[in-house]
Amino acid sequence: MRKEILIIEDDETLLSMISYNIKNNNFDVREAKNGEDALLFLKEKTPDLVLIDWMIPAPSGIEICKSIRRNKNTKDLPIIILTARGEEEDKVKGLESGADDYIVKPFSPIELIARINALLRRYNKSFLESSLEYSDIVMDLRQQKVYRSKKKIHLGPTEFKLLKHFLENPQRVFQREQLLDNVWGHGIYVELRTVDTHIRRLRKAINIGKLPNIIRTVRSFGYSLDSNQ
């Protein structure tokens, strides 16, 4: 799945150049030309990385950084600040506001892409140690959150545990009895039909919009998490 980068830049020429180079390096791009549009976007969706020009129209890039770090849904986002301010005290201010990296204009597209890839590698290493992924589903184990196609999915506690089990064993078919033992626990009496009820709830939650059903029913046997249906 391609990484998505939000670029917050009011200079249309620079925005066009940055977008072109990022897209050519197999990233998806979203654009915002001022702080207000950026914050509205971040309320609806969480990109994989944010590029922010310090001097965008209010709120400024520095304020956007602080806002991202204050929000529990975006506080772990990788952030790179772009700016013409090259003094040491400006760099310190940018990094202390919450940015992970700081690039001084003018910069080359090659340097920008290298910085983006390096920052994503750092974050991915940390994230992979605390997440489960299959197809377009991502489960953040630290924050107990689930995303499908980068949209947040709301699950109940049992549906969360059920999906976690499937994500740990993708494409493997489980009988209802096995799911009861693995998700509900050994020795706990629950009717088999309870599994079907929670599978329906899980499907309803994750098959949002026109996304395909990813939980397969194997007739007379059980269920599996499988995108190859």
C-alpha positions as a Python dict, from the first residue, in 0.01 Angstrom:
ca = {
    (1, 'M'): (0, 0, 0),
    (2, 'R'): (144, 336, -106),
    (3, 'K'): (229, 586, 166),
    (4, 'E'): (31, 910, 173),
    (5, 'I'): (201, 1243, 233),
    (6, 'L'): (23, 1568, 321),
    (7, 'I'): (200, 1878, 186),
    (8, 'I'): (110, 2211, 349),
    (9, 'E'): (252, 2485, 126),
    (10, 'D'): (106, 2817, 5),
    (11, 'D'): (359, 2878, -274),
    (12, 'E'): (190, 2713, -573),
    (13, 'T'): (511, 2679, -775),
    (14, 'L'): (694, 2509, -489),
    (15, 'L'): (389, 2299, -406),
    (16, 'S'): (370, 2177, -765),
    (17, 'M'): (740, 2088, -769),
    (18, 'I'): (725, 1902, -438),
    (19, 'S'): (407, 1712, -536),
    (20, 'Y'): (553, 1611, -872),
    (21, 'N'): (869, 1466, -721),
    (22, 'I'): (692, 1289, -437),
    (23, 'K'): (440, 1128, -673),
    (24, 'N'): (726, 1016, -898),
    (25, 'N'): (868, 828, -601),
    (26, 'N'): (555, 616, -554),
    (27, 'F'): (382, 817, -282),
    (28, 'D'): (24, 941, -279),
    (29, 'V'): (-5, 1316, -222),
    (30, 'R'): (-263, 1538, -54),
    (31, 'E'): (-227, 1916, -59),
    (32, 'A'): (-329, 2205, 166),
    (33, 'K'): (-245, 2570, 98),
    (34, 'N'): (-308, 2707, 446),
    (35, 'G'): (-319, 2597, 807),
    (36, 'E'): (-699, 2583, 834),
    (37, 'D'): (-736, 2348, 537),
    (38, 'A'): (-458, 2130, 678),
    (39, 'L'): (-628, 2094, 1016),
    (40, 'L'): (-961, 2012, 850),
    (41, 'F'): (-792, 1739, 646),
    (42, 'L'): (-622, 1593, 955),
    (43, 'K'): (-958, 1568, 1133),
    (44, 'E'): (-1086, 1341, 855),
    (45, 'K'): (-778, 1141, 764),
    (46, 'T'): (-432, 1052, 895),
    (47, 'P'): (-151, 1060, 636),
    (48, 'D'): (177, 873, 677),
    (49, 'L'): (388, 1190, 688),
    (50, 'V'): (335, 1568, 689),
    (51, 'L'): (550, 1828, 511),
    (52, 'I'): (485, 2177, 650),
    (53, 'D'): (609, 2515, 532),
    (54, 'W'): (684, 2727, 837),
    (55, 'M'): (543, 3046, 680),
    (56, 'I'): (201, 2926, 560),
    (57, 'P'): (-103, 3150, 630),
    (58, 'A'): (-240, 3122, 983),
    (59, 'P'): (-214, 2905, 1169),
    (60, 'S'): (158, 2889, 1095),
    (61, 'G'): (359, 2574, 1034),
    (62, 'I'): (488, 2589, 1391),
    (63, 'E'): (133, 2605, 1527),
    (64, 'I'): (28, 2315, 1302),
    (65, 'C'): (316, 2108, 1445),
    (66, 'K'): (205, 2181, 1798),
    (67, 'S'): (-157, 2100, 1714),
    (68, 'I'): (-59, 1766, 1560),
    (69, 'R'): (141, 1670, 1869),
    (70, 'R'): (-143, 1769, 2105),
    (71, 'N'): (-400, 1554, 1926),
    (72, 'K'): (-401, 1192, 2042),
    (73, 'N'): (-497, 1075, 1692),
    (74, 'T'): (-203, 1246, 1519),
    (75, 'K'): (60, 1284, 1792),
    (76, 'D'): (285, 1013, 1641),
    (77, 'L'): (280, 1148, 1284),
    (78, 'P'): (622, 1205, 1120),
    (79, 'I'): (666, 1579, 1047),
    (80, 'I'): (918, 1764, 831),
    (81, 'I'): (933, 2145, 836),
    (82, 'L'): (1033, 2335, 521),
    (83, 'T'): (1163, 2688, 569),
    (84, 'A'): (1393, 2961, 448),
    (85, 'R'): (1498, 3020, 811),
    (86, 'G'): (1841, 2863, 845),
    (87, 'E'): (1964, 3004, 1174),
    (88, 'E'): (2038, 2758, 1453),
    (89, 'E'): (1781, 2912, 1688),
    (90, 'D'): (1513, 2872, 1417),
    (91, 'K'): (1601, 2504, 1375),
    (92, 'V'): (1578, 2454, 1749),
    (93, 'K'): (1239, 2627, 1758),
    (94, 'G'): (1110, 2411, 1474),
    (95, 'L'): (1226, 2087, 1632),
    (96, 'E'): (1096, 2186, 1976),
    (97, 'S'): (753, 2255, 1824),
    (98, 'G'): (728, 1885, 1737),
    (99, 'A'): (896, 1847, 1397),
    (100, 'D'): (1114, 1540, 1339),
    (101, 'D'): (1326, 1700, 1067),
    (102, 'Y'): (1401, 2046, 931),
    (103, 'I'): (1490, 2128, 567),
    (104, 'V'): (1619, 2472, 469),
    (105, 'K'): (1518, 2622, 134),
    (106, 'P'): (1637, 2600, -132),
    (107, 'F'): (1668, 2222, -129),
    (108, 'S'): (1702, 1960, -400),
    (109, 'P'): (1425, 1708, -473),
    (110, 'I'): (1678, 1430, -418),
    (111, 'E'): (1750, 1553, -65),
    (112, 'L'): (1379, 1589, 12),
    (113, 'I'): (1296, 1233, -98),
    (114, 'A'): (1596, 1098, 95),
    (115, 'R'): (1482, 1276, 413),
    (116, 'I'): (1125, 1148, 367),
    (117, 'N'): (1238, 789, 318),
    (118, 'A'): (1476, 805, 614),
    (119, 'L'): (1208, 941, 846),
    (120, 'L'): (952, 683, 732),
    (121, 'R'): (1203, 403, 792),
    (122, 'R'): (1255, 523, 1149),
    (123, 'Y'): (884, 542, 1219),
    (124, 'N'): (804, 215, 1042),
    (125, 'K'): (1054, 21, 1251),
    (126, 'S'): (892, 147, 1570),
    (127, 'F'): (539, 102, 1434),
    (128, 'L'): (588, -252, 1302),
    (129, 'E'): (686, -367, 1648),
    (130, 'S'): (344, -265, 1778),
    (131, 'S'): (107, -322, 1487),
    (132, 'L'): (-60, -589, 1276),
    (133, 'E'): (-132, -552, 906),
    (134, 'Y'): (-308, -747, 634),
    (135, 'S'): (-421, -616, 295),
    (136, 'D'): (-554, -263, 367),
    (137, 'I'): (-623, -327, 738),
    (138, 'V'): (-388, -191, 1006),
    (139, 'M'): (-427, -253, 1379),
    (140, 'D'): (-232, -25, 1613),
    (141, 'L'): (-182, -234, 1926),
    (142, 'R'): (-42, 51, 2136),
    (143, 'Q'): (-337, 280, 2081),
    (144, 'Q'): (-594, 1, 2033),
    (145, 'K'): (-708, 145, 1698),
    (146, 'V'): (-798, -10, 1366),
    (147, 'Y'): (-782, 143, 1018),
    (148, 'R'): (-900, 18, 681),
    (149, 'S'): (-779, 205, 373),
    (150, 'K'): (-650, 462, 628),
    (151, 'K'): (-1000, 528, 765),
    (152, 'K'): (-1056, 466, 1134),
    (153, 'I'): (-1279, 170, 1220),
    (154, 'H'): (-1478, 159, 1543),
    (155, 'L'): (-1492, -186, 1703),
    (156, 'G'): (-1626, -328, 2025),
    (157, 'P'): (-1384, -515, 2257),
    (158, 'T'): (-1483, -861, 2132),
    (159, 'E'): (-1469, -760, 1765),
    (160, 'F'): (-1125, -608, 1828),
    (161, 'K'): (-996, -934, 1979),
    (162, 'L'): (-1155, -1134, 1698),
    (163, 'L'): (-992, -920, 1430),
    (164, 'K'): (-658, -934, 1614),
    (165, 'H'): (-672, -1313, 1603),
    (166, 'F'): (-746, -1310, 1231),
    (167, 'L'): (-466, -1059, 1163),
    (168, 'E'): (-222, -1283, 1349),
    (169, 'N'): (-331, -1573, 1127),
    (170, 'P'): (-432, -1432, 787),
    (171, 'Q'): (-586, -1670, 528),
    (172, 'R'): (-614, -1947, 785),
    (173, 'V'): (-961, -2097, 827),
    (174, 'F'): (-1089, -2134, 1184),
    (175, 'Q'): (-1380, -2341, 1306),
    (176, 'R'): (-1623, -2171, 1542),
    (177, 'E'): (-1498, -2387, 1828),
    (178, 'Q'): (-1139, -2274, 1761),
    (179, 'L'): (-1243, -1909, 1761),
    (180, 'L'): (-1425, -1957, 2091),
    (181, 'D'): (-1113, -2107, 2249),
    (182, 'N'): (-869, -1855, 2103),
    (183, 'V'): (-1074, -1535, 2142),
    (184, 'W'): (-1311, -1598, 2432),
    (185, 'G'): (-1079, -1838, 2618),
    (186, 'H'): (-1074, -2205, 2720),
    (187, 'G'): (-1335, -2322, 2963),
    (188, 'I'): (-1574, -2031, 2900),
    (189, 'Y'): (-1921, -2142, 2793),
    (190, 'V'): (-2048, -1945, 2495),
    (191, 'E'): (-2292, -2071, 2232),
    (192, 'L'): (-2150, -2124, 1884),
    (193, 'R'): (-2406, -1881, 1742),
    (194, 'T'): (-2234, -1608, 1943),
    (195, 'V'): (-1937, -1636, 1708),
    (196, 'D'): (-2165, -1576, 1408),
    (197, 'T'): (-2313, -1269, 1576),
    (198, 'H'): (-1972, -1112, 1637),
    (199, 'I'): (-1852, -1201, 1287),
    (200, 'R'): (-2152, -1012, 1146),
    (201, 'R'): (-2071, -710, 1364),
    (202, 'L'): (-1705, -722, 1260),
    (203, 'R'): (-1797, -742, 892),
    (204, 'K'): (-2037, -452, 923),
    (205, 'A'): (-1767, -240, 1087),
    (206, 'I'): (-1476, -312, 851),
    (207, 'N'): (-1659, -344, 518),
    (208, 'I'): (-1719, 30, 503),
    (209, 'G'): (-1841, 203, 190),
    (210, 'K'): (-1783, -8, -118),
    (211, 'L'): (-1484, -195, 22),
    (212, 'P'): (-1499, -570, -43),
    (213, 'N'): (-1585, -821, 226),
    (214, 'I'): (-1253, -947, 360),
    (215, 'I'): (-1387, -1206, 607),
    (216, 'R'): (-1462, -1524, 417),
    (217, 'T'): (-1719, -1782, 522),
    (218, 'V'): (-1609, -2139, 452),
    (219, 'R'): (-1934, -2331, 430),
    (220, 'S'): (-1983, -2597, 700),
    (221, 'F'): (-1645, -2513, 851),
    (222, 'G'): (-1580, -2157, 973),
    (223, 'Y'): (-1423, -1823, 886),
    (224, 'S'): (-1098, -1672, 764),
    (225, 'L'): (-949, -1330, 697),
    (226, 'D'): (-879, -1347, 325),
    (227, 'S'): (-864, -1074, 60),
    (228, 'N'): (-838, -1331, -223),
    (229, 'Q'): (-1205, -1410, -260),
}
